[in-house]
Amino acid sequence: MNYLLTGFKHDKDVRVFAFQCVSDGNSPATQYSVRADLSAARKHGISQQDLPILCRNLLTQRQPEADACVTFTEDELQAIADEKARNRAANVRKSPAFTAKQRSTPWRAPEAIPAAV
């Protein structure tokens, strides 16, 4: 099943994302909506640009019934924020240390070629 974002609207401090589920075969497309609290997302450091893909992932995980309205819970947003923090920490550990020797290596000019006699 593929969930396609068809739009969104605001309902106070909640953004409601509309999705259309297109499955293989001749079955008609099904409509879904996902409600995400913007203040809770900001509280957990989740940007508004990340919300559409997170909502699509939520639909994929839950696989709700037709024409359902799904709500992102505070616990789910917290879990996403925790996972992002773990990924950032893992990436910091993977990057090589930048040592003082690397910073202080001077540039060397090419050696002059002696003139032919």
C-alpha positions as CSV (number, residue, x, y, z in Angstrom):
1,M,0.0,0.0,0.0
2,N,1.2,3.5,-0.8
3,Y,0.1,6.5,1.2
4,L,0.1,9.7,-0.7
5,L,-0.1,13.1,1.0
6,T,-2.9,15.1,-0.6
7,G,-2.8,18.2,1.6
8,F,-3.2,19.5,5.1
9,K,-5.1,22.1,7.1
10,H,-4.8,23.8,10.5
11,D,-7.2,23.2,13.4
12,K,-5.9,25.6,16.1
13,D,-2.5,24.2,17.1
14,V,-3.1,20.9,15.4
15,R,-2.1,20.2,11.8
16,V,-4.3,17.6,10.1
17,F,-2.6,15.8,7.2
18,A,-4.8,14.2,4.5
19,F,-3.6,11.0,2.8
20,Q,-4.9,8.8,0.1
21,C,-4.1,5.1,0.2
22,V,-3.6,3.6,-3.2
23,S,-3.3,-0.2,-3.3
24,D,-2.4,-2.5,-6.1
25,G,-5.3,-3.7,-8.1
26,N,-8.7,-2.2,-9.0
27,S,-9.9,-1.2,-5.5
28,P,-10.7,2.5,-5.0
29,A,-8.4,4.8,-3.1
30,T,-9.1,5.2,0.6
31,Q,-8.9,8.5,2.5
32,Y,-7.1,8.9,5.8
33,S,-6.2,11.8,8.0
34,V,-3.5,12.1,10.7
35,R,-3.6,14.8,13.4
36,A,-0.3,16.1,14.8
37,D,-0.1,18.6,17.7
38,L,2.4,21.3,16.6
39,S,3.1,22.4,20.2
40,A,4.0,18.8,21.2
41,A,6.2,18.4,18.1
42,R,8.1,21.6,19.0
43,K,8.4,20.5,22.6
44,H,10.1,17.3,21.4
45,G,12.3,19.0,18.8
46,I,10.5,17.7,15.8
47,S,10.3,20.1,12.9
48,Q,7.1,20.8,10.9
49,Q,8.9,19.6,7.7
50,D,9.4,16.1,9.2
51,L,5.7,15.7,10.2
52,P,4.3,14.5,6.8
53,I,6.8,11.6,6.5
54,L,6.3,10.7,10.1
55,C,2.5,10.7,9.6
56,R,2.9,8.5,6.6
57,N,5.1,6.1,8.6
58,L,2.5,6.1,11.4
59,L,-0.2,5.0,8.9
60,T,2.1,2.3,7.5
61,Q,2.7,0.9,11.0
62,R,-0.8,1.1,12.3
63,Q,-2.7,0.2,9.1
64,P,-6.0,1.8,10.3
65,E,-9.5,1.0,9.0
66,A,-10.8,2.8,6.0
67,D,-11.6,6.6,6.3
68,A,-9.9,6.7,9.7
69,C,-8.6,9.7,11.5
70,V,-5.4,8.8,13.4
71,T,-3.8,11.0,16.1
72,F,-0.1,11.3,16.9
73,T,0.2,10.8,20.6
74,E,2.7,12.6,22.8
75,D,4.3,9.3,23.6
76,E,4.9,8.5,19.9
77,L,6.4,12.0,19.4
78,Q,8.7,11.4,22.4
79,A,9.8,8.1,21.0
80,I,10.7,9.7,17.7
81,A,12.6,12.4,19.5
82,D,14.5,9.8,21.6
83,E,15.4,7.8,18.4
84,K,16.7,11.0,16.7
85,A,18.8,11.7,19.7
86,R,20.3,8.2,19.7
87,N,21.0,8.5,16.0
88,R,22.8,11.8,16.5
89,A,24.9,10.4,19.3
90,A,25.8,7.3,17.2
91,N,26.9,9.6,14.3
92,V,29.1,11.7,16.6
93,R,30.8,8.6,17.9
94,K,31.5,7.4,14.3
95,S,33.1,10.6,13.1
96,P,36.9,10.7,13.4
97,A,38.4,13.0,16.0
98,F,39.8,16.2,14.7
99,T,43.3,16.4,16.4
100,A,45.5,19.4,17.1
101,K,48.1,17.9,14.7
102,Q,45.6,18.1,11.8
103,R,44.8,21.7,12.6
104,S,48.4,22.9,12.9
105,T,49.9,21.2,9.8
106,P,51.4,24.1,7.8
107,W,51.1,24.4,4.1
108,R,54.2,23.5,2.3
109,A,55.3,25.2,-0.8
110,P,56.6,23.1,-3.6
111,E,60.3,22.8,-3.7
112,A,62.0,24.9,-6.3
113,I,63.6,23.1,-9.2
114,P,67.3,24.0,-9.6
115,A,68.1,25.8,-12.8
116,A,70.1,23.9,-15.4
117,V,73.7,24.9,-15.7
